[in-house]
Amino acid sequence: MLERGMQGSPFHKKYKVYLDRVGVAKVPENYEERPTEIFPKVFKHLRVLALDPYHLALSKLERNIQRDRDHVKHLAKTTSLAHLCLAQMVEWSSSPRTRFKILQD
């Protein structure tokens, strides 16, 4: 399925959407309780769900590379990502490295 839906494939050219392989992300506990629907009611037979901004930020900080820290900074500037709320969620995070890095930044 991935090969048939790759960027540049007939599927991509026809529907202007493509599939991309991604690694497995480590996500915070209970992430499935707060998904955000992307493009609601646009597709007849498809619902696209994504992590909410808080869980997305925590999953990016878990990996702890500069690109992901930059993404979190962008999220903080462009969404209602509240620093206090994010700090509270970091407390719930299972990773001491994530807690340290967020407090450091």
N, C-alpha and C positions, 0 to 999 in steps of 0.2 A: 504494500500500500504506500509506503514511504516513497519508493522509486516512482510510482505513478503520479504522486502528488508533489514532487520536488519542484523547486524554483526552476522556471524555464520549461516545465512539462506542458503538454496540451491542457491538462487540468488547470494549471496556473494561468495559462494564456486565456482560457475560456472564462474562468470564474474570478480571476484576479486575486487569488488566495493560494498559498502553497504550504506544504508541510515541511517542517525542519526538525532534524534530530537534535534533541537536547539531552544533557546529562540529568541524572537524578539529583534533585535538590533536597537538601535537608530542610524540612519545614517545621515551624513551631507546633507544639501540641494544640489540638482543637482547631487547626486551621480550617477544617471543613465546615465549621459552624458559621463562618463569615465570608463566604465567597462573594465575589462581585461579578455580576453578569455583564459581559461585553457584547455590544450590539444586540440588545434585547429586541425580540420580535422581528429581526431583520431576516433571519433564515427560517424557512418553514420546518425543516427537520433537524436543526442543529442548535444547541445551546452552548455557548462558549463561556466558561467560567474561569476566573482568575483569582489569585490571592488578593485580599484587600491590602491597602497600602501598608498597614502596620505589619502584617505577616510577611508581605513581600520584603519590607525593610529588614526584618529579623532574619529571613532566609538568606538575604544577600550579605548581611553582616556576619553570618555564620561562616561563610567561605573566607571572608576577611582579606579580599584583595582590593587594590586601589580602585579598579573599575567599579566594583560593587559598592564601595564606600561613596564614590562619586554619584552613583545611581541613587543612593539613599539621600544624599544631600539634595539632589534634584527633586526627589519625592517630597522632601521637607519643604522645599520652596514652592512647589506647584500643587500640592494637595493640602488637605486639612490635617496633615500629620503633626500632631501636637507633641512637642518634646517631652512633656511630662508623661503623657500616655505611653509614648515609646519607651521611656525610661522604666515605667511600671511593667511593661511587657518584657523588657530585658530582664527584670528581676525574676520573671517566671521562666525565662529561657534556661535550658539545661546546660548551656555551655559557659564556663567561666571566661573563656577567651572572648566570646561575644560580649559579655558584660563589661569586661575590661576595655575592649576596643571602643565601645559606644561611649563609655564614660570618658575615655581619653580624648575622643574627637569632640 
